[in-house]
Amino acid sequence: MPDDGPDRAADFGEERLIARLDDEARGELTAIRSALRRLEIGTFGVCTRCGGPIALGRLRALPWAPTCVDCAG
Ligand SMILES: [Zn+2]
């Protein structure tokens, strides 16, 4: 395996990069993409489970959080 540090990440296509991530990182990336989609359709900050608002403090700590604190717990 050649040494490919972060500075070489741009050489990879996104899908190949994702394939190299572990499950945790992949799950986080999926959550981020989902959050971006919700931002596009105007439901960002709305809990995907109960439909209530996600607290600003939670979004600051975890901007891609799909659910409010109540639903996450
Ligand atoms: Zn909720």
N, CA, C, O and the ligand as a Tripos MOL2 file, in Angstrom:
@<TRIPOS>MOLECULE
protein
  293   291    74     0     0
PROTEIN
NO_CHARGES

@<TRIPOS>ATOM
      1 N           0.8430   -1.2080    0.0000 N.3       1 MET1
      2 CA          0.0000    0.0000    0.0000 C.3       1 MET1
      3 C           0.8730    1.2510    0.0000 C.2       1 MET1
      4 O           1.7000    1.4210    0.8960 O.2       1 MET1
      5 N           0.7060    2.1210   -0.9790 N.am      2 PRO2
      6 CA          1.4430    3.3910   -0.9590 C.3       2 PRO2
      7 C           0.9270    4.2770    0.1680 C.2       2 PRO2
      8 O          -0.2270    4.1680    0.5830 O.2       2 PRO2
      9 N           1.7830    5.1370    0.6450 N.am      3 ASP3
     10 CA          1.3730    6.0550    1.7020 C.3       3 ASP3
     11 C           0.5540    7.1830    1.0990 C.2       3 ASP3
     12 O           1.0770    8.0100    0.3520 O.2       3 ASP3
     13 N          -0.7220    7.2140    1.4230 N.am      4 ASP4
     14 CA         -1.5330    8.3150    0.9040 C.3       4 ASP4
     15 C          -2.1550    9.0760    2.0620 C.2       4 ASP4
     16 O          -3.2040    8.7010    2.5850 O.2       4 ASP4
     17 N          -1.4950   10.1340    2.4430 N.am      5 GLY5
     18 CA         -1.9500   10.9660    3.5520 C.3       5 GLY5
     19 C          -3.1270   11.8110    3.1350 C.2       5 GLY5
     20 O          -3.6120   11.7090    2.0080 O.2       5 GLY5
     21 N          -3.5850   12.6500    4.0500 N.am      6 PRO6
     22 CA         -4.7470   13.5080    3.7790 C.3       6 PRO6
     23 C          -4.5510   14.4100    2.5640 C.2       6 PRO6
     24 O          -5.5120   14.7700    1.8840 O.2       6 PRO6
     25 N          -3.2840   14.7740    2.2990 N.am      7 ASP7
     26 CA         -3.0450   15.6920    1.1820 C.3       7 ASP7
     27 C          -3.2770   15.0040   -0.1670 C.2       7 ASP7
     28 O          -3.3800   15.6640   -1.2010 O.2       7 ASP7
     29 N          -3.3560   13.6840   -0.1430 N.am      8 ARG8
     30 CA         -3.6090   12.9730   -1.3890 C.3       8 ARG8
     31 C          -5.0690   12.5660   -1.5320 C.2       8 ARG8
     32 O          -5.4490   11.9550   -2.5310 O.2       8 ARG8
     33 N          -5.8660   12.8940   -0.5640 N.am      9 ALA9
     34 CA         -7.2680   12.4760   -0.5750 C.3       9 ALA9
     35 C          -7.9920   12.9620   -1.8230 C.2       9 ALA9
     36 O          -8.8950   12.2960   -2.3290 O.2       9 ALA9
     37 N          -7.5840   14.1380   -2.3170 N.am     10 ALA10
     38 CA         -8.2540   14.7150   -3.4790 C.3      10 ALA10
     39 C          -8.0290   13.8810   -4.7350 C.2      10 ALA10
     40 O          -8.7600   14.0170   -5.7160 O.2      10 ALA10
     41 N          -7.0140   13.0150   -4.7010 N.am     11 ASP11
     42 CA         -6.7480   12.1670   -5.8620 C.3      11 ASP11
     43 C          -7.8160   11.1020   -6.0350 C.2      11 ASP11
     44 O          -7.9960   10.5610   -7.1250 O.2      11 ASP11
     45 N          -8.5080   10.8110   -4.9710 N.am     12 PHE12
     46 CA         -9.4930    9.7590   -5.0270 C.3      12 PHE12
     47 C         -10.8620   10.3030   -5.4150 C.2      12 PHE12
     48 O         -11.2240   11.4200   -5.0480 O.2      12 PHE12
     49 N         -11.6100    9.5080   -6.1540 N.am     13 GLY13
     50 CA        -12.9930    9.8580   -6.3920 C.3      13 GLY13
     51 C         -13.7340    9.7190   -5.0780 C.2      13 GLY13
     52 O         -13.3000    8.9810   -4.1930 O.2      13 GLY13
     53 N         -14.8300   10.4080   -4.9440 N.am     14 GLU14
     54 CA        -15.5460   10.3940   -3.6710 C.3      14 GLU14
     55 C         -15.9560    8.9790   -3.2640 C.2      14 GLU14
     56 O         -15.8230    8.5980   -2.1010 O.2      14 GLU14
     57 N         -16.4460    8.2170   -4.2120 N.am     15 GLU15
     58 CA        -16.9070    6.8660   -3.8820 C.3      15 GLU15
     59 C         -15.7610    5.9870   -3.3950 C.2      15 GLU15
     60 O         -15.9180    5.1930   -2.4680 O.2      15 GLU15
     61 N         -14.6050    6.1450   -4.0390 N.am     16 ARG16
     62 CA        -13.4450    5.3570   -3.6000 C.3      16 ARG16
     63 C         -13.0070    5.7870   -2.2160 C.2      16 ARG16
     64 O         -12.5710    4.9700   -1.4050 O.2      16 ARG16
     65 N         -13.1280    7.0750   -1.9550 N.am     17 LEU17
     66 CA        -12.7550    7.5870   -0.6410 C.3      17 LEU17
     67 C         -13.6900    7.0070    0.4200 C.2      17 LEU17
     68 O         -13.2520    6.5810    1.4880 O.2      17 LEU17
     69 N         -14.9720    7.0010    0.1070 N.am     18 ILE18
     70 CA        -15.9600    6.4800    1.0410 C.3      18 ILE18
     71 C         -15.7000    5.0040    1.3170 C.2      18 ILE18
     72 O         -15.8470    4.5370    2.4470 O.2      18 ILE18
     73 N         -15.3100    4.2710    0.2690 N.am     19 ALA19
     74 CA        -15.0550    2.8430    0.4230 C.3      19 ALA19
     75 C         -13.9130    2.5770    1.3950 C.2      19 ALA19
     76 O         -13.8160    1.4930    1.9700 O.2      19 ALA19
     77 N         -13.0480    3.5750    1.5740 N.am     20 ARG20
     78 CA        -11.9020    3.4070    2.4510 C.3      20 ARG20
     79 C         -12.2400    3.7560    3.9020 C.2      20 ARG20
     80 O         -11.4660    3.4520    4.8090 O.2      20 ARG20
     81 N         -13.3620    4.3770    4.1170 N.am     21 LEU21
     82 CA        -13.7240    4.7730    5.4670 C.3      21 LEU21
     83 C         -14.2330    3.5700    6.2600 C.2      21 LEU21
     84 O         -14.7220    2.5940    5.6910 O.2      21 LEU21
     85 N         -14.1100    3.6590    7.5510 N.am     22 ASP22
     86 CA        -14.6920    2.6020    8.3590 C.3      22 ASP22
     87 C         -16.1870    2.8800    8.5540 C.2      22 ASP22
     88 O         -16.6880    3.9340    8.1610 O.2      22 ASP22
     89 N         -16.8670    1.9500    9.1460 N.am     23 ASP23
     90 CA        -18.3190    2.0540    9.2550 C.3      23 ASP23
     91 C         -18.7700    3.3130    9.9840 C.2      23 ASP23
     92 O         -19.7640    3.9410    9.6170 O.2      23 ASP23
     93 N         -18.0200    3.6700   11.0240 N.am     24 GLU24
     94 CA        -18.4090    4.8360   11.8130 C.3      24 GLU24
     95 C         -18.3250    6.1080   10.9790 C.2      24 GLU24
     96 O         -19.2370    6.9340   10.9900 O.2      24 GLU24
     97 N         -17.2090    6.2520   10.2500 N.am     25 ALA25
     98 CA        -17.0240    7.4400    9.4180 C.3      25 ALA25
     99 C         -18.0480    7.4660    8.2890 C.2      25 ALA25
    100 O         -18.5530    8.5270    7.9220 O.2      25 ALA25
    101 N         -18.3480    6.2970    7.7440 N.am     26 ARG26
    102 CA        -19.3230    6.2100    6.6600 C.3      26 ARG26
    103 C         -20.7160    6.6150    7.1540 C.2      26 ARG26
    104 O         -21.4670    7.2990    6.4600 O.2      26 ARG26
    105 N         -21.0330    6.1760    8.3580 N.am     27 GLY27
    106 CA        -22.3230    6.5260    8.9330 C.3      27 GLY27
    107 C         -22.4350    8.0230    9.1610 C.2      27 GLY27
    108 O         -23.4930    8.6190    8.9620 O.2      27 GLY27
    109 N         -21.3240    8.6210    9.5820 N.am     28 GLU28
    110 CA        -21.3060   10.0570    9.8230 C.3      28 GLU28
    111 C         -21.4720   10.8150    8.5080 C.2      28 GLU28
    112 O         -22.1870   11.8160    8.4410 O.2      28 GLU28
    113 N         -20.8110   10.3300    7.4760 N.am     29 LEU29
    114 CA        -20.9030   10.9730    6.1660 C.3      29 LEU29
    115 C         -22.3330   10.8800    5.6360 C.2      29 LEU29
    116 O         -22.8520   11.8310    5.0520 O.2      29 LEU29
    117 N         -22.9510    9.7420    5.8420 N.am     30 THR30
    118 CA        -24.3430    9.5670    5.4280 C.3      30 THR30
    119 C         -25.2340   10.5620    6.1590 C.2      30 THR30
    120 O         -26.1420   11.1500    5.5700 O.2      30 THR30
    121 N         -24.9630   10.7430    7.4550 N.am     31 ALA31
    122 CA        -25.7500   11.6800    8.2530 C.3      31 ALA31
    123 C         -25.5580   13.1090    7.7610 C.2      31 ALA31
    124 O         -26.5040   13.8970    7.7330 O.2      31 ALA31
    125 N         -24.3310   13.4360    7.3750 N.am     32 ILE32
    126 CA        -24.0410   14.7760    6.8840 C.3      32 ILE32
    127 C         -24.7610   15.0170    5.5530 C.2      32 ILE32
    128 O         -25.3630   16.0700    5.3410 O.2      32 ILE32
    129 N         -24.6900   14.0380    4.6760 N.am     33 ARG33
    130 CA        -25.3810   14.1730    3.3900 C.3      33 ARG33
    131 C         -26.8750   14.3320    3.5930 C.2      33 ARG33
    132 O         -27.5290   15.1350    2.9270 O.2      33 ARG33
    133 N         -27.4000   13.5570    4.5210 N.am     34 SER34
    134 CA        -28.8250   13.6380    4.8340 C.3      34 SER34
    135 C         -29.1830   15.0240    5.3550 C.2      34 SER34
    136 O         -30.2260   15.5790    5.0090 O.2      34 SER34
    137 N         -28.3010   15.5800    6.1960 N.am     35 ALA35
    138 CA        -28.5400   16.9180    6.7440 C.3      35 ALA35
    139 C         -28.5180   17.9650    5.6320 C.2      35 ALA35
    140 O         -29.3160   18.9030    5.6320 O.2      35 ALA35
    141 N         -27.5950   17.7930    4.6860 N.am     36 LEU36
    142 CA        -27.5210   18.7420    3.5660 C.3      36 LEU36
    143 C         -28.7880   18.6790    2.7260 C.2      36 LEU36
    144 O         -29.2740   19.7000    2.2400 O.2      36 LEU36
    145 N         -29.3160   17.4780    2.5600 N.am     37 ARG37
    146 CA        -30.5540   17.3200    1.7970 C.3      37 ARG37
    147 C         -31.7140   18.0080    2.5290 C.2      37 ARG37
    148 O         -32.5560   18.6630    1.9150 O.2      37 ARG37
    149 N         -31.7320   17.8420    3.8550 N.am     38 ARG38
    150 CA        -32.7980   18.4810    4.6380 C.3      38 ARG38
    151 C         -32.6650   20.0000    4.5760 C.2      38 ARG38
    152 O         -33.6560   20.7300    4.6030 O.2      38 ARG38
    153 N         -31.4040   20.4600    4.4930 N.am     39 LEU39
    154 CA        -31.1600   21.8970    4.3690 C.3      39 LEU39
    155 C         -31.7530   22.3980    3.0450 C.2      39 LEU39
    156 O         -32.3470   23.4740    2.9870 O.2      39 LEU39
    157 N         -31.5810   21.6030    1.9880 N.am     40 GLU40
    158 CA        -32.0900   21.9700    0.6680 C.3      40 GLU40
    159 C         -33.6090   22.0450    0.6530 C.2      40 GLU40
    160 O         -34.1880   22.9670    0.0790 O.2      40 GLU40
    161 N         -34.2390   21.0830    1.2780 N.am     41 ILE41
    162 CA        -35.7040   21.0380    1.2260 C.3      41 ILE41
    163 C         -36.3560   21.8010    2.3700 C.2      41 ILE41
    164 O         -37.5810   21.8260    2.4890 O.2      41 ILE41
    165 N         -35.5380   22.4190    3.2080 N.am     42 GLY42
    166 CA        -36.0740   23.3060    4.2230 C.3      42 GLY42
    167 C         -36.5240   22.6530    5.5140 C.2      42 GLY42
    168 O         -37.2700   23.2540    6.2870 O.2      42 GLY42
    169 N         -36.0740   21.4170    5.7580 N.am     43 THR43
    170 CA        -36.4740   20.7670    7.0120 C.3      43 THR43
    171 C         -35.2770   20.5800    7.9520 C.2      43 THR43
    172 O         -35.3550   19.8300    8.9250 O.2      43 THR43
    173 N         -34.1810   21.2640    7.6540 N.am     44 PHE44
    174 CA        -33.0210   21.1750    8.5450 C.3      44 PHE44
    175 C         -33.3830   21.7540    9.9000 C.2      44 PHE44
    176 O         -34.0360   22.7940    9.9830 O.2      44 PHE44
    177 N         -32.9580   21.0810   10.9610 N.am     45 GLY45
    178 CA        -33.2750   21.5630   12.2980 C.3      45 GLY45
    179 C         -34.5950   21.0280   12.8200 C.2      45 GLY45
    180 O         -35.0140   21.3250   13.9390 O.2      45 GLY45
    181 N         -35.2490   20.2180   11.9630 N.am     46 VAL46
    182 CA        -36.4980   19.5810   12.3770 C.3      46 VAL46
    183 C         -36.2150   18.1050   12.6240 C.2      46 VAL46
    184 O         -35.6200   17.4290   11.7850 O.2      46 VAL46
    185 N         -36.6400   17.6170   13.7690 N.am     47 CYS47
    186 CA        -36.4090   16.2290   14.1280 C.3      47 CYS47
    187 C         -37.0790   15.3020   13.1120 C.2      47 CYS47
    188 O         -38.2580   15.4570   12.7950 O.2      47 CYS47
    189 N         -36.3020   14.3320   12.6060 N.am     48 THR48
    190 CA        -36.8460   13.4200   11.6040 C.3      48 THR48
    191 C         -37.7860   12.3900   12.2270 C.2      48 THR48
    192 O         -38.5140   11.6940   11.5190 O.2      48 THR48
    193 N         -37.7650   12.3000   13.5470 N.am     49 ARG49
    194 CA        -38.5960   11.2960   14.1880 C.3      49 ARG49
    195 C         -39.9210   11.8750   14.6910 C.2      49 ARG49
    196 O         -40.9900   11.3280   14.4190 O.2      49 ARG49
    197 N         -39.8370   12.9900   15.4290 N.am     50 CYS50
    198 CA        -41.0640   13.5330   16.0100 C.3      50 CYS50
    199 C         -41.5250   14.8120   15.3070 C.2      50 CYS50
    200 O         -42.6340   15.2870   15.5480 O.2      50 CYS50
    201 N         -40.6770   15.3700   14.4400 N.am     51 GLY51
    202 CA        -41.0780   16.5760   13.7200 C.3      51 GLY51
    203 C         -40.9240   17.8500   14.5160 C.2      51 GLY51
    204 O         -41.2610   18.9310   14.0330 O.2      51 GLY51
    205 N         -40.4210   17.7360   15.7280 N.am     52 GLY52
    206 CA        -40.2060   18.9140   16.5590 C.3      52 GLY52
    207 C         -38.8810   19.5830   16.2280 C.2      52 GLY52
    208 O         -38.0560   19.0200   15.5080 O.2      52 GLY52
    209 N         -38.6800   20.7780   16.7530 N.am     53 PRO53
    210 CA        -37.4270   21.4910   16.4970 C.3      53 PRO53
    211 C         -36.2590   20.8530   17.2470 C.2      53 PRO53
    212 O         -36.4090   20.3880   18.3780 O.2      53 PRO53
    213 N         -35.0960   20.8390   16.6000 N.am     54 ILE54
    214 CA        -33.8830   20.3790   17.2580 C.3      54 ILE54
    215 C         -33.2340   21.5920   17.9010 C.2      54 ILE54
    216 O         -33.0440   22.6190   17.2480 O.2      54 ILE54
    217 N         -32.8940   21.4770   19.1830 N.am     55 ALA55
    218 CA        -32.3380   22.6050   19.9310 C.3      55 ALA55
    219 C         -31.0730   23.1330   19.2610 C.2      55 ALA55
    220 O         -30.2480   22.3700   18.7600 O.2      55 ALA55
    221 N         -30.9460   24.4530   19.2670 N.am     56 LEU56
    222 CA        -29.8040   25.0950   18.6290 C.3      56 LEU56
    223 C         -28.4800   24.6000   19.2070 C.2      56 LEU56
    224 O         -27.5110   24.4040   18.4750 O.2      56 LEU56
    225 N         -28.4470   24.4000   20.5200 N.am     57 GLY57
    226 CA        -27.2320   23.9220   21.1650 C.3      57 GLY57
    227 C         -26.8140   22.5690   20.6330 C.2      57 GLY57
    228 O         -25.6260   22.2880   20.4750 O.2      57 GLY57
    229 N         -27.8150   21.7210   20.3550 N.am     58 ARG58
    230 CA        -27.5250   20.3910   19.8070 C.3      58 ARG58
    231 C         -26.9890   20.5140   18.3850 C.2      58 ARG58
    232 O         -26.0550   19.8060   18.0080 O.2      58 ARG58
    233 N         -27.5690   21.4030   17.6020 N.am     59 LEU59
    234 CA        -27.1070   21.5750   16.2230 C.3      59 LEU59
    235 C         -25.7130   22.1690   16.1770 C.2      59 LEU59
    236 O         -24.9330   21.8950   15.2640 O.2      59 LEU59
    237 N         -25.4080   22.9930   17.1820 N.am     60 ARG60
    238 CA        -24.0500   23.5570   17.2220 C.3      60 ARG60
    239 C         -23.0400   22.4580   17.5250 C.2      60 ARG60
    240 O         -21.9400   22.4400   16.9740 O.2      60 ARG60
    241 N         -23.4260   21.5460   18.4060 N.am     61 ALA61
    242 CA        -22.5120   20.4700   18.7810 C.3      61 ALA61
    243 C         -22.4570   19.3850   17.7150 C.2      61 ALA61
    244 O         -21.4100   18.7790   17.4860 O.2      61 ALA61
    245 N         -23.5980   19.1440   17.0630 N.am     62 LEU62
    246 CA        -23.7040   18.0660   16.0820 C.3      62 LEU62
    247 C         -24.6230   18.5390   14.9460 C.2      62 LEU62
    248 O         -25.8060   18.2010   14.9090 O.2      62 LEU62
    249 N         -24.0600   19.3230   14.0240 N.am     63 PRO63
    250 CA        -24.8870   19.9920   13.0000 C.3      63 PRO63
    251 C         -25.7080   19.0410   12.1410 C.2      63 PRO63
    252 O         -26.7260   19.4430   11.5780 O.2      63 PRO63
    253 N         -25.2810   17.7870   12.0320 N.am     64 TRP64
    254 CA        -25.9960   16.8500   11.1700 C.3      64 TRP64
    255 C         -26.9280   15.9540   11.9700 C.2      64 TRP64
    256 O         -27.4450   14.9690   11.4440 O.2      64 TRP64
    257 N         -27.1470   16.2910   13.2470 N.am     65 ALA65
    258 CA        -28.0310   15.4790   14.0700 C.3      65 ALA65
    259 C         -29.4140   15.3750   13.4250 C.2      65 ALA65
    260 O         -30.0430   16.3960   13.1480 O.2      65 ALA65
    261 N         -29.8910   14.1610   13.1840 N.am     66 PRO66
    262 CA        -31.1920   14.0100   12.5280 C.3      66 PRO66
    263 C         -32.3780   14.1050   13.4900 C.2      66 PRO66
    264 O         -33.5160   14.2990   13.0630 O.2      66 PRO66
    265 N         -32.1100   13.9690   14.7580 N.am     67 THR67
    266 CA        -33.2130   13.9520   15.7080 C.3      67 THR67
    267 C         -32.9680   14.9130   16.8760 C.2      67 THR67
    268 O         -31.8370   15.3280   17.1280 O.2      67 THR67
    269 N         -34.0340   15.2510   17.5720 N.am     68 CYS68
    270 CA        -33.8950   16.0840   18.7650 C.3      68 CYS68
    271 C         -33.3180   15.2670   19.9090 C.2      68 CYS68
    272 O         -33.1870   14.0460   19.8130 O.2      68 CYS68
    273 N         -32.9790   15.9440   20.9810 N.am     69 VAL69
    274 CA        -32.3570   15.2580   22.1180 C.3      69 VAL69
    275 C         -33.2680   14.1600   22.6730 C.2      69 VAL69
    276 O         -32.8040   13.0740   23.0200 O.2      69 VAL69
    277 N         -34.5540   14.4510   22.7510 N.am     70 ASP70
    278 CA        -35.4950   13.4710   23.2890 C.3      70 ASP70
    279 C         -35.5060   12.1860   22.4690 C.2      70 ASP70
    280 O         -35.4910   11.0840   23.0180 O.2      70 ASP70
    281 N         -35.5330   12.3460   21.1430 N.am     71 CYS71
    282 CA        -35.6030   11.1770   20.2730 C.3      71 CYS71
    283 C         -34.2660   10.4440   20.1940 C.2      71 CYS71
    284 O         -34.2210    9.2290   20.0010 O.2      71 CYS71
    285 N         -33.1830   11.1950   20.3450 N.am     72 ALA72
    286 CA        -31.8650   10.5780   20.2770 C.3      72 ALA72
    287 C         -31.5970    9.7370   21.5230 C.2      72 ALA72
    288 O         -30.8950    8.7270   21.4720 O.2      72 ALA72
    289 N         -32.1750   10.1780   22.6420 N.am     73 GLY73
    290 CA        -31.9460    9.4720   23.8810 C.3      73 GLY73
    291 C         -32.8770    8.2870   23.9970 C.2      73 GLY73
    292 O         -32.8320    7.5600   24.9900 O.2      73 GLY73
    293 ZN        -37.6870   14.3290   18.1780 Zn       74 ZN74
@<TRIPOS>BOND
     1     1     2 1
     2     2     3 1
     3     3     4 2
     4     3     5 am
     5     5     6 1
     6     6     7 1
     7     7     8 2
     8     7     9 am
     9     9    10 1
    10    10    11 1
    11    11    12 2
    12    11    13 am
    13    13    14 1
    14    14    15 1
    15    15    16 2
    16    15    17 am
    17    17    18 1
    18    18    19 1
    19    19    20 2
    20    19    21 am
    21    21    22 1
    22    22    23 1
    23    23    24 2
    24    23    25 am
    25    25    26 1
    26    26    27 1
    27    27    28 2
    28    27    29 am
    29    29    30 1
    30    30    31 1
    31    31    32 2
    32    31    33 am
    33    33    34 1
    34    34    35 1
    35    35    36 2
    36    35    37 am
    37    37    38 1
    38    38    39 1
    39    39    40 2
    40    39    41 am
    41    41    42 1
    42    42    43 1
    43    43    44 2
    44    43    45 am
    45    45    46 1
    46    46    47 1
    47    47    48 2
    48    47    49 am
    49    49    50 1
    50    50    51 1
    51    51    52 2
    52    51    53 am
    53    53    54 1
    54    54    55 1
    55    55    56 2
    56    55    57 am
    57    57    58 1
    58    58    59 1
    59    59    60 2
    60    59    61 am
    61    61    62 1
    62    62    63 1
    63    63    64 2
    64    63    65 am
    65    65    66 1
    66    66    67 1
    67    67    68 2
    68    67    69 am
    69    69    70 1
    70    70    71 1
    71    71    72 2
    72    71    73 am
    73    73    74 1
    74    74    75 1
    75    75    76 2
    76    75    77 am
    77    77    78 1
    78    78    79 1
    79    79    80 2
    80    79    81 am
    81    81    82 1
    82    82    83 1
    83    83    84 2
    84    83    85 am
    85    85    86 1
    86    86    87 1
    87    87    88 2
    88    87    89 am
    89    89    90 1
    90    90    91 1
    91    91    92 2
    92    91    93 am
    93    93    94 1
    94    94    95 1
    95    95    96 2
    96    95    97 am
    97    97    98 1
    98    98    99 1
    99    99   100 2
   100    99   101 am
   101   101   102 1
   102   102   103 1
   103   103   104 2
   104   103   105 am
   105   105   106 1
   106   106   107 1
   107   107   108 2
   108   107   109 am
   109   109   110 1
   110   110   111 1
   111   111   112 2
   112   111   113 am
   113   113   114 1
   114   114   115 1
   115   115   116 2
   116   115   117 am
   117   117   118 1
   118   118   119 1
   119   119   120 2
   120   119   121 am
   121   121   122 1
   122   122   123 1
   123   123   124 2
   124   123   125 am
   125   125   126 1
   126   126   127 1
   127   127   128 2
   128   127   129 am
   129   129   130 1
   130   130   131 1
   131   131   132 2
   132   131   133 am
   133   133   134 1
   134   134   135 1
   135   135   136 2
   136   135   137 am
   137   137   138 1
   138   138   139 1
   139   139   140 2
   140   139   141 am
   141   141   142 1
   142   142   143 1
   143   143   144 2
   144   143   145 am
   145   145   146 1
   146   146   147 1
   147   147   148 2
   148   147   149 am
   149   149   150 1
   150   150   151 1
   151   151   152 2
   152   151   153 am
   153   153   154 1
   154   154   155 1
   155   155   156 2
   156   155   157 am
   157   157   158 1
   158   158   159 1
   159   159   160 2
   160   159   161 am
   161   161   162 1
   162   162   163 1
   163   163   164 2
   164   163   165 am
   165   165   166 1
   166   166   167 1
   167   167   168 2
   168   167   169 am
   169   169   170 1
   170   170   171 1
   171   171   172 2
   172   171   173 am
   173   173   174 1
   174   174   175 1
   175   175   176 2
   176   175   177 am
   177   177   178 1
   178   178   179 1
   179   179   180 2
   180   179   181 am
   181   181   182 1
   182   182   183 1
   183   183   184 2
   184   183   185 am
   185   185   186 1
   186   186   187 1
   187   187   188 2
   188   187   189 am
   189   189   190 1
   190   190   191 1
   191   191   192 2
   192   191   193 am
   193   193   194 1
   194   194   195 1
   195   195   196 2
   196   195   197 am
   197   197   198 1
   198   198   199 1
   199   199   200 2
   200   199   201 am
   201   201   202 1
   202   202   203 1
   203   203   204 2
   204   203   205 am
   205   205   206 1
   206   206   207 1
   207   207   208 2
   208   207   209 am
   209   209   210 1
   210   210   211 1
   211   211   212 2
   212   211   213 am
   213   213   214 1
   214   214   215 1
   215   215   216 2
   216   215   217 am
   217   217   218 1
   218   218   219 1
   219   219   220 2
   220   219   221 am
   221   221   222 1
   222   222   223 1
   223   223   224 2
   224   223   225 am
   225   225   226 1
   226   226   227 1
   227   227   228 2
   228   227   229 am
   229   229   230 1
   230   230   231 1
   231   231   232 2
   232   231   233 am
   233   233   234 1
   234   234   235 1
   235   235   236 2
   236   235   237 am
   237   237   238 1
   238   238   239 1
   239   239   240 2
   240   239   241 am
   241   241   242 1
   242   242   243 1
   243   243   244 2
   244   243   245 am
   245   245   246 1
   246   246   247 1
   247   247   248 2
   248   247   249 am
   249   249   250 1
   250   250   251 1
   251   251   252 2
   252   251   253 am
   253   253   254 1
   254   254   255 1
   255   255   256 2
   256   255   257 am
   257   257   258 1
   258   258   259 1
   259   259   260 2
   260   259   261 am
   261   261   262 1
   262   262   263 1
   263   263   264 2
   264   263   265 am
   265   265   266 1
   266   266   267 1
   267   267   268 2
   268   267   269 am
   269   269   270 1
   270   270   271 1
   271   271   272 2
   272   271   273 am
   273   273   274 1
   274   274   275 1
   275   275   276 2
   276   275   277 am
   277   277   278 1
   278   278   279 1
   279   279   280 2
   280   279   281 am
   281   281   282 1
   282   282   283 1
   283   283   284 2
   284   283   285 am
   285   285   286 1
   286   286   287 1
   287   287   288 2
   288   287   289 am
   289   289   290 1
   290   290   291 1
   291   291   292 2
@<TRIPOS>SUBSTRUCTURE
     1 MET1         2 RESIDUE 1 A MET
     2 PRO2         6 RESIDUE 1 A PRO
     3 ASP3        10 RESIDUE 1 A ASP
     4 ASP4        14 RESIDUE 1 A ASP
     5 GLY5        18 RESIDUE 1 A GLY
     6 PRO6        22 RESIDUE 1 A PRO
     7 ASP7        26 RESIDUE 1 A ASP
     8 ARG8        30 RESIDUE 1 A ARG
     9 ALA9        34 RESIDUE 1 A ALA
    10 ALA10       38 RESIDUE 1 A ALA
    11 ASP11       42 RESIDUE 1 A ASP
    12 PHE12       46 RESIDUE 1 A PHE
    13 GLY13       50 RESIDUE 1 A GLY
    14 GLU14       54 RESIDUE 1 A GLU
    15 GLU15       58 RESIDUE 1 A GLU
    16 ARG16       62 RESIDUE 1 A ARG
    17 LEU17       66 RESIDUE 1 A LEU
    18 ILE18       70 RESIDUE 1 A ILE
    19 ALA19       74 RESIDUE 1 A ALA
    20 ARG20       78 RESIDUE 1 A ARG
    21 LEU21       82 RESIDUE 1 A LEU
    22 ASP22       86 RESIDUE 1 A ASP
    23 ASP23       90 RESIDUE 1 A ASP
    24 GLU24       94 RESIDUE 1 A GLU
    25 ALA25       98 RESIDUE 1 A ALA
    26 ARG26      102 RESIDUE 1 A ARG
    27 GLY27      106 RESIDUE 1 A GLY
    28 GLU28      110 RESIDUE 1 A GLU
    29 LEU29      114 RESIDUE 1 A LEU
    30 THR30      118 RESIDUE 1 A THR
    31 ALA31      122 RESIDUE 1 A ALA
    32 ILE32      126 RESIDUE 1 A ILE
    33 ARG33      130 RESIDUE 1 A ARG
    34 SER34      134 RESIDUE 1 A SER
    35 ALA35      138 RESIDUE 1 A ALA
    36 LEU36      142 RESIDUE 1 A LEU
    37 ARG37      146 RESIDUE 1 A ARG
    38 ARG38      150 RESIDUE 1 A ARG
    39 LEU39      154 RESIDUE 1 A LEU
    40 GLU40      158 RESIDUE 1 A GLU
    41 ILE41      162 RESIDUE 1 A ILE
    42 GLY42      166 RESIDUE 1 A GLY
    43 THR43      170 RESIDUE 1 A THR
    44 PHE44      174 RESIDUE 1 A PHE
    45 GLY45      178 RESIDUE 1 A GLY
    46 VAL46      182 RESIDUE 1 A VAL
    47 CYS47      186 RESIDUE 1 A CYS
    48 THR48      190 RESIDUE 1 A THR
    49 ARG49      194 RESIDUE 1 A ARG
    50 CYS50      198 RESIDUE 1 A CYS
    51 GLY51      202 RESIDUE 1 A GLY
    52 GLY52      206 RESIDUE 1 A GLY
    53 PRO53      210 RESIDUE 1 A PRO
    54 ILE54      214 RESIDUE 1 A ILE
    55 ALA55      218 RESIDUE 1 A ALA
    56 LEU56      222 RESIDUE 1 A LEU
    57 GLY57      226 RESIDUE 1 A GLY
    58 ARG58      230 RESIDUE 1 A ARG
    59 LEU59      234 RESIDUE 1 A LEU
    60 ARG60      238 RESIDUE 1 A ARG
    61 ALA61      242 RESIDUE 1 A ALA
    62 LEU62      246 RESIDUE 1 A LEU
    63 PRO63      250 RESIDUE 1 A PRO
    64 TRP64      254 RESIDUE 1 A TRP
    65 ALA65      258 RESIDUE 1 A ALA
    66 PRO66      262 RESIDUE 1 A PRO
    67 THR67      266 RESIDUE 1 A THR
    68 CYS68      270 RESIDUE 1 A CYS
    69 VAL69      274 RESIDUE 1 A VAL
    70 ASP70      278 RESIDUE 1 A ASP
    71 CYS71      282 RESIDUE 1 A CYS
    72 ALA72      286 RESIDUE 1 A ALA
    73 GLY73      290 RESIDUE 1 A GLY
    74 ZN74       293 GROUP 0 **** ****
